[in-house]
Amino acid sequence: MEVQQYILPIAVAFGVAAVTTPLVRRLALGTGVIDRPNERSVNLRPDMPLMGGMAIGLGFAAGLAVALRQMSGEIAEGRLTGLAVGGAIVLASGIWDDRFGMRAPMKFALQILAAVVAISNGYHIAHFTEPFTHTSYVLADWQMWPITILWIVMITNAINLIDGLDGLATGVAAIIAATLSIIAAQHGPDGFGLWIGLALVGSLLGFLPFNFAPARIFLGDTGALFIGFVLSLIALEGYRQVSLLTFVVPILALAVPILDTGLSVIRRIKNHSPIFTADRQHMHHRMLETEGTARSAVLQFYLLTGAFCLLSLGIARLDEAWWVGFCLVIVVVLTFRLVSNLGALESEPAELPEDSPDAPPADSAPESKR
């Protein structure tokens, strides 16, 4: 296929997201869908509109529609249905949560429903192949369903958890989506996973100028959850029958949000706190404390995500399992060093530098979603 055929879905998604973002911003302000800062918030600007994910969803849909018209191969039965219906469930639940609020159990129930829809339409892990002896292990339904549901729900929420600084989740997700698109292209230049990735990259880049510091609109749960859901399906597309090592590749690409999610769970268990309790000890809070400004912290996260993504692309080219294992040991050591330097498992709350433009004043106020 011609290069321009790959560029067109990105361009269309970019254009639609860029044009609709100001309209969504006006809608959010007019209907009172705004962020409400509190003592845990990094953002303290009043009347910051949420629901930015609506523009991303529209851009994504337009880009994917253009991509599908160019596909020479056929989409496996149900793939588009699983993506569209599951994505609509997540997007609608995010809009409701941004506008009216939603309790965690209901959020998870809807995410599980979206995952069930996706799995029912072909997004699943069929079997693993052990990398050293190449022995295959077919997963029974009772194994496949919970493993795949866990994957989809985990990645869906991982993006939401890192959405704490202007442009952080949007930029990180764009880097990951681009990486997963390249990986998908290695499995076939006309695969469905590639087109999903290109449409998502375009919509995220079209939204990013409005979301980067100083942001004029936030993703909200509408955007963060939708992005995470789509990324989880891109990773699954093309990895339905995988070896343990090849599945490491998308996990490495998604390493930053996965790492932050895992650290949050460990930290809260360690502190005897409810797992769903919000706190100011995420990696981006620690990075903000280290860097001093939100923009610098976000750029550091982009660099970190890019490094993991380049590593995942490198490992994808390795055929020898022992070399991959050696690389993973190095990754684990360096990641542990990073986590230790950030103090991401410490019990005390992270304090923002006093001279940070995002540091809270002494009398900061009400409820927030960030």
C-alpha positions, 0 to 999 in steps of 0.5 A: 500500500502507498504511504499516503494511505496510512497517513490519511486515517491519521490526518482525518482523525487529527482534523476531526478531533482538532475541529470538534475539541473547541465545540466539546469544550463549549458544551462542557462549560455550558452543561457544567461538566467541569473539574472541581479541585480539592486538596489532592488535585494538581489542577487548581484552576476553576471551571476547567471543562471535562469530556475531552474524550468526546472529541477523541471518540469522534476523531477516532471514529472518522479516522477508522471509517476512512481506514476501513474503506482502504482495507484490502483484506476483510475484518475478522467476523465481529472485530468491528462490532466488539470495538464499536459497542464496547467502546460506546459503553465505555465512552457513555459511562465516562460521559455520565461519570464526568457529568453526574459522578459514578461509584467505583463498583458501577464503573467496573461493572460497565467496564467488565460489560464492555470487556465481555462484548469485546471478548464475545466478538473475538478479542481474546488470548487463545493460547500461550506458547512457552518460548524455550521449548515452544510447547503450546498451552491452549487456554480453556474458556474458564481461563481465557475469559478472566485473563482477558477481562483482567487485561482489558479492565486493567489497561482501561483504568491504567490510562485513567490513573496517569491522567493527573497532569496537563497533556500527560495521559494524551501524550503517553497514549499517543506514543503507545498507540504509535508503537502498537501500530508499528508492532501490528504492521509487522504482523501484516501491513493491512491488519485491523490492529494497525488501522485502529492504532493509526486512527487513535494516534491521529485523534490523540494528536488532534486533541493534544494541543488543547490538553497540553500545559496549560490545558484548556480542556481535560480528557475526563473519565470520558477520554481516559477510559475510552483511550485505555479500552482501545489500547487494550484491544489494539494490544490484543489484536494480532496477539490472540495466539501468542507466546509468553515473550511476544506478549511481553512486547505490548506489556513493555509498550504499556509499561508506564501506566501498568507500572503506576497501576501496580504501584498504586495497588501495592502502596494502598495494600501496604498502607491498609487503605482501600484500593480505590482511594485516591491519593497524591502518590502516583508516579506523576506526583513524584515526578512533579515533585522532582521536576518542579513544573508540570510541563517538565514532568510531563516531558520526562514521562514522554521520554520514559514512555518512549524509552520503554516503547523503543525497547519493546520494538527492539525485543519484537525483533529478537528471535532468541528467547535467552536474549529477550530474557536478558533484556528483561532482567535489565529492564526490571533492574532499571525500573526498580531503580527508577521507582526507588528514586521516585519514592513511589512506594513511600507511605508519606504523601508527596508534596509539591514544590512551593514554587511550582505553578501547580502547587496548591495554596493553603486554602484549596477547596472542593471535589475534583476528578483529577 
